[in-house]
Amino acid sequence: MSEGDSPATGPARPNTSVAHNARVWNHWIGGKDNYEVDRRVGDRVAGMFPVIRAVARADRDFLARAVRFLAAERGIRQFLDIGSGLPTGDNTHEIAQRVAPGSRTVYVDNDPIVLVHARSLLTGSPEGVTDYIDADVREPDEIVRGAARTLDLDRPVAVLMLGILNFVLDTGEARDIVRRLMAAVPSGSHLVLTHPTFDAEVGGAGNRAAMEFWNANATPPITARGRPEIAEFLDGLEPVEPGLVPCSRWRAEPDADVVPQYAAVAVKP
């Protein structure tokens, strides 16, 4: 973290007896910050739903494209990355600061091991600022209060919610979380999201059994949603072209494979 940053104190001891999403995701994208239980559950899910590794990589590639777009073409200099997961190559702040070194990024997660690594790895440019909030996505008001210590909420903010609303099982609650977060940021702010789906037309039909296994053997529990439900998270916002599409196809090569993970970037008018 940059000098002067003030992350939450005293992380709880990681529970290494149960697979956790942040660590399994790290395993799927080739990271080393995971435990045997995470690898075992992750490999079982991948055996049931082989495309999941491609989903993980496509989601990460979408993050890079979206952040570059926002920093370079929309002039966004503030990023609130909720459900950030474990640090990997090309984290949000690194992508943004390559475009604009003074960019500010606040990461939010609630896995103790993520906090441990965030404190040691999330160092930014001398001109920029990187901070971390230990909080749950279900606590949008706490997230906003914590972000306000680092971000100027009178200026546009990119609110990143990649693969996180699927852990809020109640769709009404998930919509309310998005509404409250976007209400706290000004016009010109952007919402960036990805979300898994069962929609057969994008290859999601096989996802159901894998998610049932996940919910019986790992934490936190997860759900998928159809495109119409995911589109509701964008209510009141103006989607950026090409709209709500598989994350592998958002401003990517036209022949990119389709994955069962929708993505969108939308601006607050």
PyMOL commands that set and color helices and strands:
alter all, ss='L'
color gray80, all
select helices_A, chain A and resi 21-28+36-48+52-73+92-99+112-121+140-147+165-167+171-183+200-202+207-217+227-234+247-249
alter helices_A, ss='H'
color red, helices_A
select strands_A, chain A and resi 19-20+78-82+104-109+129-134+158-162+190-196+218-219+238-239+245-246+261-267
alter strands_A, ss='S'
color yellow, strands_A
deselect
rebuild
show_as cartoon
